[in-house]
Every structure is written in C-alpha cells, then in structure tokens.
Amino acid sequence: MPRLGDDIDDYCTKCKRTTDHSVAAMAGEEAVKVLCRTCNTEHKYRHNRSGKMEMTTEEAFQKVLASVTGQMSGTNAPPKEKKKKKLS
Ligand SMILES: [Zn+2]
C-alpha cells in the first residue's frame, strides 16, 4: 500500500503523460492526491489512468491529424466534384 511521500506513477494532466509522482495525501489505504515530480503539480490520484476527456481529445486530435496527413499524402485522389459543377 502506498504511503505519504512514496513514489507512485500517475497520469499528469499538465505533462500529459504518466510521470513519477509522490503521494501527497492519503485516504485510508488509498492515495488520493499526488505530486508530479516533473512539474510539481499536485492533483487527484488518477490510478494511472488518463481522464476520459483528455483521452478523447487526444484520440480525436490524433484521428484528425491522421486524416489530414492521409489526405495530404493521398494527392492521387481526385478533387471533389463540387468545383466542376460551378463551371457548367
Ligand atoms: Zn506533471
């Protein structure tokens, strides 16, 4: 079980990744607050899980990025038909 000041891995919202933390507050046998050793931010212990929001945003961003880069590299794809309609 963790103790105050113990090393603990957790997801840091500021660093946006799992970093080394120290236990800053306990509730019974559970760490409830941790201190990020990278940015010194104290936050709720997330049980080393990224919040749903961050994950969704991150995944969405990655998807957008992938689709954008995919479109840019896929220049062989024909342009959209909409522009042609304007000509006729
Ligand atoms: Zn941090």
PDB file of the backbone (N, CA, C, O) and the ligand in Angstrom, with CONECT records:
HET     ZN  A 101       1
ATOM      1  N   MET A   1       0.843  -1.198   0.000  1.00  0.00           N
ATOM      2  CA  MET A   1       0.000   0.000   0.000  1.00  0.00           C
ATOM      3  C   MET A   1       0.878   1.248   0.000  1.00  0.00           C
ATOM      4  O   MET A   1       1.957   1.258   0.592  1.00  0.00           O
ATOM      5  N   PRO A   2       0.413   2.282  -0.659  1.00  0.00           N
ATOM      6  CA  PRO A   2       1.234   3.496  -0.730  1.00  0.00           C
ATOM      7  C   PRO A   2       1.263   4.251   0.602  1.00  0.00           C
ATOM      8  O   PRO A   2       0.347   4.136   1.417  1.00  0.00           O
ATOM      9  N   ARG A   3       2.292   4.995   0.796  1.00  0.00           N
ATOM     10  CA  ARG A   3       2.394   5.848   1.984  1.00  0.00           C
ATOM     11  C   ARG A   3       2.742   7.269   1.551  1.00  0.00           C
ATOM     12  O   ARG A   3       3.210   7.491   0.434  1.00  0.00           O
ATOM     13  N   LEU A   4       2.517   8.198   2.421  1.00  0.00           N
ATOM     14  CA  LEU A   4       2.830   9.592   2.106  1.00  0.00           C
ATOM     15  C   LEU A   4       4.274   9.739   1.645  1.00  0.00           C
ATOM     16  O   LEU A   4       5.198   9.249   2.294  1.00  0.00           O
ATOM     17  N   GLY A   5       4.453  10.408   0.533  1.00  0.00           N
ATOM     18  CA  GLY A   5       5.798  10.654   0.027  1.00  0.00           C
ATOM     19  C   GLY A   5       6.345   9.524  -0.824  1.00  0.00           C
ATOM     20  O   GLY A   5       7.442   9.629  -1.372  1.00  0.00           O
ATOM     21  N   ASP A   6       5.587   8.447  -0.936  1.00  0.00           N
ATOM     22  CA  ASP A   6       6.055   7.311  -1.734  1.00  0.00           C
ATOM     23  C   ASP A   6       6.076   7.658  -3.224  1.00  0.00           C
ATOM     24  O   ASP A   6       5.334   8.516  -3.704  1.00  0.00           O
ATOM     25  N   ASP A   7       6.938   6.968  -3.914  1.00  0.00           N
ATOM     26  CA  ASP A   7       6.937   7.093  -5.375  1.00  0.00           C
ATOM     27  C   ASP A   7       5.697   6.416  -5.914  1.00  0.00           C
ATOM     28  O   ASP A   7       5.322   5.328  -5.476  1.00  0.00           O
ATOM     29  N   ILE A   8       5.072   7.067  -6.859  1.00  0.00           N
ATOM     30  CA  ILE A   8       3.887   6.469  -7.457  1.00  0.00           C
ATOM     31  C   ILE A   8       3.761   6.983  -8.878  1.00  0.00           C
ATOM     32  O   ILE A   8       3.963   8.169  -9.140  1.00  0.00           O
ATOM     33  N   ASP A   9       3.433   6.105  -9.774  1.00  0.00           N
ATOM     34  CA  ASP A   9       3.232   6.513 -11.163  1.00  0.00           C
ATOM     35  C   ASP A   9       1.796   6.956 -11.337  1.00  0.00           C
ATOM     36  O   ASP A   9       0.866   6.297 -10.873  1.00  0.00           O
ATOM     37  N   ASP A  10       1.628   8.075 -12.009  1.00  0.00           N
ATOM     38  CA  ASP A  10       0.271   8.507 -12.300  1.00  0.00           C
ATOM     39  C   ASP A  10       0.281   9.365 -13.554  1.00  0.00           C
ATOM     40  O   ASP A  10       1.322   9.840 -14.008  1.00  0.00           O
ATOM     41  N   TYR A  11      -0.898   9.543 -14.088  1.00  0.00           N
ATOM     42  CA  TYR A  11      -1.028  10.377 -15.270  1.00  0.00           C
ATOM     43  C   TYR A  11      -1.097  11.833 -14.847  1.00  0.00           C
ATOM     44  O   TYR A  11      -1.939  12.205 -14.030  1.00  0.00           O
ATOM     45  N   CYS A  12      -0.234  12.644 -15.388  1.00  0.00           N
ATOM     46  CA  CYS A  12      -0.237  14.073 -15.070  1.00  0.00           C
ATOM     47  C   CYS A  12      -0.922  14.837 -16.196  1.00  0.00           C
ATOM     48  O   CYS A  12      -0.560  14.704 -17.365  1.00  0.00           O
ATOM     49  N   THR A  13      -1.915  15.638 -15.825  1.00  0.00           N
ATOM     50  CA  THR A  13      -2.660  16.378 -16.848  1.00  0.00           C
ATOM     51  C   THR A  13      -1.807  17.492 -17.438  1.00  0.00           C
ATOM     52  O   THR A  13      -2.004  17.902 -18.582  1.00  0.00           O
ATOM     53  N   LYS A  14      -0.855  17.976 -16.642  1.00  0.00           N
ATOM     54  CA  LYS A  14      -0.014  19.054 -17.148  1.00  0.00           C
ATOM     55  C   LYS A  14       1.044  18.515 -18.098  1.00  0.00           C
ATOM     56  O   LYS A  14       1.282  19.075 -19.168  1.00  0.00           O
ATOM     57  N   CYS A  15       1.668  17.430 -17.695  1.00  0.00           N
ATOM     58  CA  CYS A  15       2.683  16.819 -18.551  1.00  0.00           C
ATOM     59  C   CYS A  15       2.036  16.017 -19.671  1.00  0.00           C
ATOM     60  O   CYS A  15       2.683  15.696 -20.668  1.00  0.00           O
ATOM     61  N   LYS A  16       0.784  15.702 -19.507  1.00  0.00           N
ATOM     62  CA  LYS A  16       0.019  14.923 -20.476  1.00  0.00           C
ATOM     63  C   LYS A  16       0.641  13.549 -20.718  1.00  0.00           C
ATOM     64  O   LYS A  16       0.631  13.025 -21.832  1.00  0.00           O
ATOM     65  N   ARG A  17       1.168  12.999 -19.664  1.00  0.00           N
ATOM     66  CA  ARG A  17       1.691  11.642 -19.761  1.00  0.00           C
ATOM     67  C   ARG A  17       1.876  11.101 -18.353  1.00  0.00           C
ATOM     68  O   ARG A  17       1.735  11.827 -17.369  1.00  0.00           O
ATOM     69  N   THR A  18       2.187   9.839 -18.275  1.00  0.00           N
ATOM     70  CA  THR A  18       2.436   9.227 -16.979  1.00  0.00           C
ATOM     71  C   THR A  18       3.829   9.610 -16.511  1.00  0.00           C
ATOM     72  O   THR A  18       4.818   9.406 -17.216  1.00  0.00           O
ATOM     73  N   THR A  19       3.887  10.166 -15.315  1.00  0.00           N
ATOM     74  CA  THR A  19       5.174  10.601 -14.782  1.00  0.00           C
ATOM     75  C   THR A  19       5.331  10.078 -13.358  1.00  0.00           C
ATOM     76  O   THR A  19       4.404   9.513 -12.777  1.00  0.00           O
ATOM     77  N   ASP A  20       6.517  10.279 -12.817  1.00  0.00           N
ATOM     78  CA  ASP A  20       6.764   9.939 -11.418  1.00  0.00           C
ATOM     79  C   ASP A  20       6.063  10.945 -10.526  1.00  0.00           C
ATOM     80  O   ASP A  20       6.160  12.154 -10.735  1.00  0.00           O
ATOM     81  N   HIS A  21       5.373  10.446  -9.553  1.00  0.00           N
ATOM     82  CA  HIS A  21       4.692  11.301  -8.585  1.00  0.00           C
ATOM     83  C   HIS A  21       5.096  10.861  -7.186  1.00  0.00           C
ATOM     84  O   HIS A  21       5.642   9.775  -6.993  1.00  0.00           O
ATOM     85  N   SER A  22       4.817  11.723  -6.216  1.00  0.00           N
ATOM     86  CA  SER A  22       4.893  11.317  -4.821  1.00  0.00           C
ATOM     87  C   SER A  22       3.501  11.428  -4.239  1.00  0.00           C
ATOM     88  O   SER A  22       2.721  12.304  -4.613  1.00  0.00           O
ATOM     89  N   VAL A  23       3.206  10.537  -3.329  1.00  0.00           N
ATOM     90  CA  VAL A  23       1.899  10.569  -2.677  1.00  0.00           C
ATOM     91  C   VAL A  23       1.841  11.804  -1.786  1.00  0.00           C
ATOM     92  O   VAL A  23       2.695  11.992  -0.920  1.00  0.00           O
ATOM     93  N   ALA A  24       0.834  12.641  -2.000  1.00  0.00           N
ATOM     94  CA  ALA A  24       0.709  13.888  -1.236  1.00  0.00           C
ATOM     95  C   ALA A  24      -0.390  13.796  -0.196  1.00  0.00           C
ATOM     96  O   ALA A  24      -0.353  14.506   0.809  1.00  0.00           O
ATOM     97  N   ALA A  25      -1.369  12.929  -0.423  1.00  0.00           N
ATOM     98  CA  ALA A  25      -2.445  12.789   0.564  1.00  0.00           C
ATOM     99  C   ALA A  25      -3.020  11.389   0.472  1.00  0.00           C
ATOM    100  O   ALA A  25      -3.119  10.806  -0.608  1.00  0.00           O
ATOM    101  N   MET A  26      -3.392  10.869   1.612  1.00  0.00           N
ATOM    102  CA  MET A  26      -3.940   9.520   1.683  1.00  0.00           C
ATOM    103  C   MET A  26      -5.356   9.562   2.234  1.00  0.00           C
ATOM    104  O   MET A  26      -5.713  10.436   3.024  1.00  0.00           O
ATOM    105  N   ALA A  27      -6.149   8.599   1.799  1.00  0.00           N
ATOM    106  CA  ALA A  27      -7.457   8.395   2.415  1.00  0.00           C
ATOM    107  C   ALA A  27      -7.533   6.902   2.708  1.00  0.00           C
ATOM    108  O   ALA A  27      -7.727   6.087   1.806  1.00  0.00           O
ATOM    109  N   GLY A  28      -7.381   6.566   3.960  1.00  0.00           N
ATOM    110  CA  GLY A  28      -7.321   5.156   4.322  1.00  0.00           C
ATOM    111  C   GLY A  28      -6.066   4.547   3.730  1.00  0.00           C
ATOM    112  O   GLY A  28      -4.959   5.001   4.021  1.00  0.00           O
ATOM    113  N   GLU A  29      -6.225   3.527   2.904  1.00  0.00           N
ATOM    114  CA  GLU A  29      -5.061   2.869   2.301  1.00  0.00           C
ATOM    115  C   GLU A  29      -4.846   3.337   0.873  1.00  0.00           C
ATOM    116  O   GLU A  29      -4.009   2.790   0.155  1.00  0.00           O
ATOM    117  N   GLU A  30      -5.590   4.334   0.466  1.00  0.00           N
ATOM    118  CA  GLU A  30      -5.512   4.783  -0.915  1.00  0.00           C
ATOM    119  C   GLU A  30      -4.887   6.154  -1.019  1.00  0.00           C
ATOM    120  O   GLU A  30      -5.166   7.043  -0.215  1.00  0.00           O
ATOM    121  N   ALA A  31      -4.045   6.317  -2.013  1.00  0.00           N
ATOM    122  CA  ALA A  31      -3.532   7.655  -2.309  1.00  0.00           C
ATOM    123  C   ALA A  31      -4.651   8.441  -2.977  1.00  0.00           C
ATOM    124  O   ALA A  31      -5.287   7.950  -3.910  1.00  0.00           O
ATOM    125  N   VAL A  32      -4.888   9.640  -2.511  1.00  0.00           N
ATOM    126  CA  VAL A  32      -5.935  10.465  -3.127  1.00  0.00           C
ATOM    127  C   VAL A  32      -5.346  11.675  -3.825  1.00  0.00           C
ATOM    128  O   VAL A  32      -5.934  12.220  -4.760  1.00  0.00           O
ATOM    129  N   LYS A  33      -4.181  12.085  -3.361  1.00  0.00           N
ATOM    130  CA  LYS A  33      -3.528  13.221  -4.017  1.00  0.00           C
ATOM    131  C   LYS A  33      -2.071  12.873  -4.261  1.00  0.00           C
ATOM    132  O   LYS A  33      -1.410  12.251  -3.430  1.00  0.00           O
ATOM    133  N   VAL A  34      -1.593  13.288  -5.414  1.00  0.00           N
ATOM    134  CA  VAL A  34      -0.209  13.022  -5.761  1.00  0.00           C
ATOM    135  C   VAL A  34       0.434  14.302  -6.265  1.00  0.00           C
ATOM    136  O   VAL A  34      -0.238  15.228  -6.718  1.00  0.00           O
ATOM    137  N   LEU A  35       1.748  14.324  -6.174  1.00  0.00           N
ATOM    138  CA  LEU A  35       2.503  15.492  -6.608  1.00  0.00           C
ATOM    139  C   LEU A  35       3.402  15.066  -7.757  1.00  0.00           C
ATOM    140  O   LEU A  35       4.254  14.191  -7.605  1.00  0.00           O
ATOM    141  N   CYS A  36       3.203  15.691  -8.898  1.00  0.00           N
ATOM    142  CA  CYS A  36       4.026  15.355 -10.059  1.00  0.00           C
ATOM    143  C   CYS A  36       5.452  15.835  -9.814  1.00  0.00           C
ATOM    144  O   CYS A  36       5.683  16.984  -9.438  1.00  0.00           O
ATOM    145  N   ARG A  37       6.386  14.945 -10.032  1.00  0.00           N
ATOM    146  CA  ARG A  37       7.783  15.320  -9.793  1.00  0.00           C
ATOM    147  C   ARG A  37       8.371  16.056 -10.983  1.00  0.00           C
ATOM    148  O   ARG A  37       9.443  16.653 -10.886  1.00  0.00           O
ATOM    149  N   THR A  38       7.682  16.013 -12.083  1.00  0.00           N
ATOM    150  CA  THR A  38       8.191  16.704 -13.258  1.00  0.00           C
ATOM    151  C   THR A  38       7.790  18.177 -13.246  1.00  0.00           C
ATOM    152  O   THR A  38       8.615  19.048 -13.522  1.00  0.00           O
ATOM    153  N   CYS A  39       6.519  18.458 -12.927  1.00  0.00           N
ATOM    154  CA  CYS A  39       6.058  19.847 -12.981  1.00  0.00           C
ATOM    155  C   CYS A  39       5.604  20.344 -11.613  1.00  0.00           C
ATOM    156  O   CYS A  39       5.140  21.478 -11.491  1.00  0.00           O
ATOM    157  N   ASN A  40       5.731  19.513 -10.588  1.00  0.00           N
ATOM    158  CA  ASN A  40       5.364  19.905  -9.224  1.00  0.00           C
ATOM    159  C   ASN A  40       3.897  20.269  -9.066  1.00  0.00           C
ATOM    160  O   ASN A  40       3.544  21.057  -8.188  1.00  0.00           O
ATOM    161  N   THR A  41       3.060  19.718  -9.888  1.00  0.00           N
ATOM    162  CA  THR A  41       1.635  19.972  -9.762  1.00  0.00           C
ATOM    163  C   THR A  41       1.001  18.897  -8.883  1.00  0.00           C
ATOM    164  O   THR A  41       1.218  17.700  -9.072  1.00  0.00           O
ATOM    165  N   GLU A  42       0.221  19.358  -7.927  1.00  0.00           N
ATOM    166  CA  GLU A  42      -0.498  18.419  -7.085  1.00  0.00           C
ATOM    167  C   GLU A  42      -1.881  18.207  -7.680  1.00  0.00           C
ATOM    168  O   GLU A  42      -2.572  19.163  -8.033  1.00  0.00           O
ATOM    169  N   HIS A  43      -2.268  16.971  -7.785  1.00  0.00           N
ATOM    170  CA  HIS A  43      -3.603  16.696  -8.333  1.00  0.00           C
ATOM    171  C   HIS A  43      -4.125  15.387  -7.769  1.00  0.00           C
ATOM    172  O   HIS A  43      -3.411  14.637  -7.104  1.00  0.00           O
ATOM    173  N   LYS A  44      -5.373  15.144  -8.054  1.00  0.00           N
ATOM    174  CA  LYS A  44      -6.012  13.918  -7.595  1.00  0.00           C
ATOM    175  C   LYS A  44      -5.305  12.712  -8.191  1.00  0.00           C
ATOM    176  O   LYS A  44      -4.868  12.727  -9.342  1.00  0.00           O
ATOM    177  N   TYR A  45      -5.206  11.691  -7.394  1.00  0.00           N
ATOM    178  CA  TYR A  45      -4.613  10.456  -7.908  1.00  0.00           C
ATOM    179  C   TYR A  45      -5.578   9.820  -8.886  1.00  0.00           C
ATOM    180  O   TYR A  45      -6.742   9.576  -8.565  1.00  0.00           O
ATOM    181  N   ARG A  46      -5.086   9.556 -10.073  1.00  0.00           N
ATOM    182  CA  ARG A  46      -5.953   9.039 -11.128  1.00  0.00           C
ATOM    183  C   ARG A  46      -5.787   7.542 -11.337  1.00  0.00           C
ATOM    184  O   ARG A  46      -6.308   6.986 -12.304  1.00  0.00           O
ATOM    185  N   HIS A  47      -5.091   6.914 -10.467  1.00  0.00           N
ATOM    186  CA  HIS A  47      -4.836   5.478 -10.608  1.00  0.00           C
ATOM    187  C   HIS A  47      -4.166   5.187 -11.938  1.00  0.00           C
ATOM    188  O   HIS A  47      -4.409   4.166 -12.582  1.00  0.00           O
ATOM    189  N   ASN A  48      -3.317   6.122 -12.321  1.00  0.00           N
ATOM    190  CA  ASN A  48      -2.534   5.978 -13.538  1.00  0.00           C
ATOM    191  C   ASN A  48      -3.405   5.811 -14.777  1.00  0.00           C
ATOM    192  O   ASN A  48      -3.019   5.167 -15.752  1.00  0.00           O
ATOM    193  N   ARG A  49      -4.579   6.406 -14.710  1.00  0.00           N
ATOM    194  CA  ARG A  49      -5.433   6.379 -15.899  1.00  0.00           C
ATOM    195  C   ARG A  49      -5.611   7.816 -16.340  1.00  0.00           C
ATOM    196  O   ARG A  49      -5.813   8.710 -15.518  1.00  0.00           O
ATOM    197  N   SER A  50      -5.538   8.028 -17.618  1.00  0.00           N
ATOM    198  CA  SER A  50      -5.790   9.372 -18.105  1.00  0.00           C
ATOM    199  C   SER A  50      -7.291   9.612 -18.063  1.00  0.00           C
ATOM    200  O   SER A  50      -8.088   8.695 -18.260  1.00  0.00           O
ATOM    201  N   GLY A  51      -7.650  10.825 -17.811  1.00  0.00           N
ATOM    202  CA  GLY A  51      -9.066  11.165 -17.759  1.00  0.00           C
ATOM    203  C   GLY A  51      -9.718  10.906 -19.094  1.00  0.00           C
ATOM    204  O   GLY A  51      -9.062  10.954 -20.135  1.00  0.00           O
ATOM    205  N   LYS A  52     -11.015  10.632 -19.067  1.00  0.00           N
ATOM    206  CA  LYS A  52     -11.708  10.329 -20.317  1.00  0.00           C
ATOM    207  C   LYS A  52     -11.630  11.501 -21.289  1.00  0.00           C
ATOM    208  O   LYS A  52     -11.453  11.320 -22.494  1.00  0.00           O
ATOM    209  N   MET A  53     -11.764  12.688 -20.747  1.00  0.00           N
ATOM    210  CA  MET A  53     -11.737  13.870 -21.591  1.00  0.00           C
ATOM    211  C   MET A  53     -10.410  13.986 -22.335  1.00  0.00           C
ATOM    212  O   MET A  53     -10.382  14.183 -23.550  1.00  0.00           O
ATOM    213  N   GLU A  54      -9.324  13.864 -21.600  1.00  0.00           N
ATOM    214  CA  GLU A  54      -8.022  14.003 -22.223  1.00  0.00           C
ATOM    215  C   GLU A  54      -7.820  12.937 -23.289  1.00  0.00           C
ATOM    216  O   GLU A  54      -7.294  13.200 -24.370  1.00  0.00           O
ATOM    217  N   MET A  55      -8.250  11.735 -22.954  1.00  0.00           N
ATOM    218  CA  MET A  55      -8.063  10.621 -23.869  1.00  0.00           C
ATOM    219  C   MET A  55      -8.866  10.863 -25.136  1.00  0.00           C
ATOM    220  O   MET A  55      -8.379  10.648 -26.245  1.00  0.00           O
ATOM    221  N   THR A  56     -10.095  11.309 -24.959  1.00  0.00           N
ATOM    222  CA  THR A  56     -10.945  11.539 -26.114  1.00  0.00           C
ATOM    223  C   THR A  56     -10.376  12.651 -26.981  1.00  0.00           C
ATOM    224  O   THR A  56     -10.334  12.540 -28.206  1.00  0.00           O
ATOM    225  N   THR A  57      -9.941  13.719 -26.335  1.00  0.00           N
ATOM    226  CA  THR A  57      -9.360  14.827 -27.081  1.00  0.00           C
ATOM    227  C   THR A  57      -8.110  14.371 -27.805  1.00  0.00           C
ATOM    228  O   THR A  57      -7.890  14.681 -28.976  1.00  0.00           O
ATOM    229  N   GLU A  58      -7.315  13.638 -27.087  1.00  0.00           N
ATOM    230  CA  GLU A  58      -6.068  13.151 -27.675  1.00  0.00           C
ATOM    231  C   GLU A  58      -6.370  12.246 -28.868  1.00  0.00           C
ATOM    232  O   GLU A  58      -5.767  12.382 -29.932  1.00  0.00           O
ATOM    233  N   GLU A  59      -7.294  11.340 -28.678  1.00  0.00           N
ATOM    234  CA  GLU A  59      -7.622  10.411 -29.752  1.00  0.00           C
ATOM    235  C   GLU A  59      -8.227  11.158 -30.934  1.00  0.00           C
ATOM    236  O   GLU A  59      -7.923  10.879 -32.094  1.00  0.00           O
ATOM    237  N   ALA A  60      -9.085  12.105 -30.610  1.00  0.00           N
ATOM    238  CA  ALA A  60      -9.712  12.891 -31.672  1.00  0.00           C
ATOM    239  C   ALA A  60      -8.648  13.653 -32.445  1.00  0.00           C
ATOM    240  O   ALA A  60      -8.657  13.706 -33.674  1.00  0.00           O
ATOM    241  N   PHE A  61      -7.732  14.239 -31.688  1.00  0.00           N
ATOM    242  CA  PHE A  61      -6.653  15.005 -32.322  1.00  0.00           C
ATOM    243  C   PHE A  61      -5.821  14.106 -33.223  1.00  0.00           C
ATOM    244  O   PHE A  61      -5.491  14.471 -34.351  1.00  0.00           O
ATOM    245  N   GLN A  62      -5.487  12.930 -32.711  1.00  0.00           N
ATOM    246  CA  GLN A  62      -4.691  12.000 -33.493  1.00  0.00           C
ATOM    247  C   GLN A  62      -5.433  11.583 -34.756  1.00  0.00           C
ATOM    248  O   GLN A  62      -4.840  11.435 -35.825  1.00  0.00           O
ATOM    249  N   LYS A  63      -6.738  11.396 -34.612  1.00  0.00           N
ATOM    250  CA  LYS A  63      -7.532  10.986 -35.770  1.00  0.00           C
ATOM    251  C   LYS A  63      -7.547  12.079 -36.818  1.00  0.00           C
ATOM    252  O   LYS A  63      -7.372  11.827 -38.011  1.00  0.00           O
ATOM    253  N   VAL A  64      -7.761  13.315 -36.342  1.00  0.00           N
ATOM    254  CA  VAL A  64      -7.775  14.452 -37.257  1.00  0.00           C
ATOM    255  C   VAL A  64      -6.426  14.572 -37.947  1.00  0.00           C
ATOM    256  O   VAL A  64      -6.332  14.755 -39.161  1.00  0.00           O
ATOM    257  N   LEU A  65      -5.402  14.464 -37.143  1.00  0.00           N
ATOM    258  CA  LEU A  65      -4.048  14.574 -37.668  1.00  0.00           C
ATOM    259  C   LEU A  65      -3.802  13.503 -38.722  1.00  0.00           C
ATOM    260  O   LEU A  65      -3.239  13.771 -39.783  1.00  0.00           O
ATOM    261  N   ALA A  66      -4.232  12.294 -38.411  1.00  0.00           N
ATOM    262  CA  ALA A  66      -4.026  11.171 -39.319  1.00  0.00           C
ATOM    263  C   ALA A  66      -4.799  11.389 -40.609  1.00  0.00           C
ATOM    264  O   ALA A  66      -4.298  11.110 -41.699  1.00  0.00           O
ATOM    265  N   SER A  67      -6.023  11.889 -40.480  1.00  0.00           N
ATOM    266  CA  SER A  67      -6.840  12.089 -41.674  1.00  0.00           C
ATOM    267  C   SER A  67      -6.264  13.222 -42.515  1.00  0.00           C
ATOM    268  O   SER A  67      -6.261  13.156 -43.744  1.00  0.00           O
ATOM    269  N   VAL A  68      -5.778  14.257 -41.845  1.00  0.00           N
ATOM    270  CA  VAL A  68      -5.201  15.390 -42.573  1.00  0.00           C
ATOM    271  C   VAL A  68      -3.941  14.959 -43.312  1.00  0.00           C
ATOM    272  O   VAL A  68      -3.780  15.234 -44.501  1.00  0.00           O
ATOM    273  N   THR A  69      -3.061  14.287 -42.604  1.00  0.00           N
ATOM    274  CA  THR A  69      -1.823  13.851 -43.246  1.00  0.00           C
ATOM    275  C   THR A  69      -2.132  12.814 -44.307  1.00  0.00           C
ATOM    276  O   THR A  69      -1.452  12.741 -45.331  1.00  0.00           O
ATOM    277  N   GLY A  70      -3.166  12.007 -44.059  1.00  0.00           N
ATOM    278  CA  GLY A  70      -3.556  10.998 -45.029  1.00  0.00           C
ATOM    279  C   GLY A  70      -4.049  11.653 -46.310  1.00  0.00           C
ATOM    280  O   GLY A  70      -3.723  11.220 -47.415  1.00  0.00           O
ATOM    281  N   GLN A  71      -4.845  12.709 -46.138  1.00  0.00           N
ATOM    282  CA  GLN A  71      -5.367  13.415 -47.307  1.00  0.00           C
ATOM    283  C   GLN A  71      -4.250  14.102 -48.063  1.00  0.00           C
ATOM    284  O   GLN A  71      -4.227  14.118 -49.294  1.00  0.00           O
ATOM    285  N   MET A  72      -3.318  14.674 -47.300  1.00  0.00           N
ATOM    286  CA  MET A  72      -2.243  15.418 -47.937  1.00  0.00           C
ATOM    287  C   MET A  72      -1.319  14.504 -48.721  1.00  0.00           C
ATOM    288  O   MET A  72      -0.832  14.865 -49.793  1.00  0.00           O
ATOM    289  N   SER A  73      -1.086  13.326 -48.183  1.00  0.00           N
ATOM    290  CA  SER A  73      -0.206  12.414 -48.885  1.00  0.00           C
ATOM    291  C   SER A  73      -0.959  11.709 -50.008  1.00  0.00           C
ATOM    292  O   SER A  73      -0.358  11.245 -50.977  1.00  0.00           O
ATOM    293  N   GLY A  74      -2.286  11.634 -49.866  1.00  0.00           N
ATOM    294  CA  GLY A  74      -3.079  10.970 -50.886  1.00  0.00           C
ATOM    295  C   GLY A  74      -3.505  11.936 -51.969  1.00  0.00           C
ATOM    296  O   GLY A  74      -4.700  12.092 -52.221  1.00  0.00           O
ATOM    297  N   THR A  75      -2.552  12.588 -52.617  1.00  0.00           N
ATOM    298  CA  THR A  75      -2.883  13.599 -53.627  1.00  0.00           C
ATOM    299  C   THR A  75      -3.395  12.963 -54.910  1.00  0.00           C
ATOM    300  O   THR A  75      -3.879  13.666 -55.797  1.00  0.00           O
ATOM    301  N   ASN A  76      -3.295  11.644 -55.022  1.00  0.00           N
ATOM    302  CA  ASN A  76      -3.797  10.966 -56.213  1.00  0.00           C
ATOM    303  C   ASN A  76      -5.318  10.962 -56.271  1.00  0.00           C
ATOM    304  O   ASN A  76      -5.920  10.787 -57.330  1.00  0.00           O
ATOM    305  N   ALA A  77      -5.917  11.158 -55.113  1.00  0.00           N
ATOM    306  CA  ALA A  77      -7.376  11.168 -55.062  1.00  0.00           C
ATOM    307  C   ALA A  77      -7.902  12.345 -55.875  1.00  0.00           C
ATOM    308  O   ALA A  77      -7.361  13.447 -55.789  1.00  0.00           O
ATOM    309  N   PRO A  78      -8.936  12.124 -56.650  1.00  0.00           N
ATOM    310  CA  PRO A  78      -9.479  13.212 -57.486  1.00  0.00           C
ATOM    311  C   PRO A  78     -10.092  14.299 -56.614  1.00  0.00           C
ATOM    312  O   PRO A  78     -10.599  14.010 -55.530  1.00  0.00           O
ATOM    313  N   PRO A  79     -10.051  15.537 -57.071  1.00  0.00           N
ATOM    314  CA  PRO A  79     -10.664  16.625 -56.288  1.00  0.00           C
ATOM    315  C   PRO A  79     -12.164  16.467 -56.248  1.00  0.00           C
ATOM    316  O   PRO A  79     -12.754  15.752 -57.059  1.00  0.00           O
ATOM    317  N   LYS A  80     -12.770  17.143 -55.296  1.00  0.00           N
ATOM    318  CA  LYS A  80     -14.221  16.995 -55.150  1.00  0.00           C
ATOM    319  C   LYS A  80     -14.958  17.537 -56.375  1.00  0.00           C
ATOM    320  O   LYS A  80     -14.503  18.472 -57.034  1.00  0.00           O
ATOM    321  N   GLU A  81     -16.089  16.935 -56.656  1.00  0.00           N
ATOM    322  CA  GLU A  81     -16.855  17.259 -57.856  1.00  0.00           C
ATOM    323  C   GLU A  81     -17.496  18.633 -57.798  1.00  0.00           C
ATOM    324  O   GLU A  81     -17.884  19.192 -58.824  1.00  0.00           O
ATOM    325  N   LYS A  82     -17.605  19.172 -56.597  1.00  0.00           N
ATOM    326  CA  LYS A  82     -18.365  20.412 -56.432  1.00  0.00           C
ATOM    327  C   LYS A  82     -17.828  21.537 -57.306  1.00  0.00           C
ATOM    328  O   LYS A  82     -18.599  22.331 -57.846  1.00  0.00           O
ATOM    329  N   LYS A  83     -16.513  21.606 -57.444  1.00  0.00           N
ATOM    330  CA  LYS A  83     -15.931  22.708 -58.214  1.00  0.00           C
ATOM    331  C   LYS A  83     -16.296  22.608 -59.701  1.00  0.00           C
ATOM    332  O   LYS A  83     -16.483  23.617 -60.382  1.00  0.00           O
ATOM    333  N   LYS A  84     -16.391  21.377 -60.178  1.00  0.00           N
ATOM    334  CA  LYS A  84     -16.706  21.185 -61.589  1.00  0.00           C
ATOM    335  C   LYS A  84     -18.113  21.688 -61.909  1.00  0.00           C
ATOM    336  O   LYS A  84     -18.379  22.213 -62.990  1.00  0.00           O
ATOM    337  N   LYS A  85     -19.007  21.508 -60.927  1.00  0.00           N
ATOM    338  CA  LYS A  85     -20.402  21.920 -61.169  1.00  0.00           C
ATOM    339  C   LYS A  85     -20.503  23.406 -61.411  1.00  0.00           C
ATOM    340  O   LYS A  85     -21.373  23.861 -62.154  1.00  0.00           O
ATOM    341  N   LYS A  86     -19.618  24.168 -60.787  1.00  0.00           N
ATOM    342  CA  LYS A  86     -19.649  25.607 -60.960  1.00  0.00           C
ATOM    343  C   LYS A  86     -19.362  25.998 -62.410  1.00  0.00           C
ATOM    344  O   LYS A  86     -19.898  26.986 -62.911  1.00  0.00           O
ATOM    345  N   LEU A  87     -18.521  25.224 -63.071  1.00  0.00           N
ATOM    346  CA  LEU A  87     -18.151  25.545 -64.443  1.00  0.00           C
ATOM    347  C   LEU A  87     -19.309  25.347 -65.402  1.00  0.00           C
ATOM    348  O   LEU A  87     -19.460  26.112 -66.354  1.00  0.00           O
ATOM    349  N   SER A  88     -20.106  24.364 -65.174  1.00  0.00           N
ATOM    350  CA  SER A  88     -21.151  24.056 -66.137  1.00  0.00           C
ATOM    351  C   SER A  88     -22.434  24.871 -65.968  1.00  0.00           C
ATOM    352  O   SER A  88     -23.384  24.692 -66.730  1.00  0.00           O
TER     353      SER A  88
HETATM  354 ZN    ZN A 101       3.424  16.910 -14.345  1.00  0.00          ZN2+
END
